[in-house]
Amino acid sequence: MIVSWNGSLVKEGRISLPVSDAVFLRGEGVFETIRAESGRPCLWQKHYDRLAKSALRMGWTTPDRCILESQVVEVLEANQLESARVRITLGNECLITAEPLPEVEGKLSVVSIDCPVNERSPLAGVKCTSYAENMMLLRASGADEAIRPNMVGELCEGCISNVFFVKDGDIFTPALETGCLPGVMRAEVIRVVSVTEGHWPLDVLREADELWLSNSLRRLRSVNLLNGHDLGRESSLFLEVSQRLAHS
């Protein structure tokens, strides 16, 4: 892989990292994972804004928006990728990588777990490189996604996605105050269709007619299995919202 390391294109094995680097030693960095299509990063302005906001919270400086975007495009071109999974990791250094988009399998299996998100954490809402907890919980779940409550038992988020549920034709999602990440695709869903943001107990999922997950790579996906319960096929409402996202 050819990567961008502090603005220069190098082979991935040629990166030199100081042994005192805070991102490497303590996970004190921020990152963005971005879908690229036609050789360009999708929803770039929104991803950049979130990166800059997260970096400010962590005490890092964000490179200029236009310069950073040009570096992303350079990485895509160097790796001959039109569609890709782009990741920007930022701390004292700036690393940009790009690799083929992961394949999206058919059925999506989700479980709810009782390990809470701390909505009062100073890192709440920050896309931080300290991501080990999320990945450990996801692997341990044995599912495609694990949905978590916050400290007061409210529905919050998945380990790698935001959550939407449907009841009687209405769409709902946890408010940002629950501690969930301000997902770029979450915001896009709210932009193209009416969604109620609020606070509900995790158990509200038991009564939901549908469950959707959003993130930048998978966009919006409908859950087939929740805690082993069959939620059925994609509904007409889901297909309508997906079409709106595709043409927005």
Secondary structure, DSSP 8 states (H G I E B T S, - for coil): -EEEETTEEEEGGG----TT-HHHHH---EEEEEEEETTEETTHHHHHHHHHHHHHHHT-----HHHHHHHHHHHHHHTT-SSEEEEEEESSSEEEEEE------S--EEEE----B-TTSTTTT--BS--HHHHHHHHHHTSSEEEEEBTTSBEEEESSSEEEEEETTEEEEE-GGGT----HHHHHHHHHS--EEE--BGGGGGG-SEEEEEETTTEEEE-SEETTEE--S--HHHHHHHHHHHT-
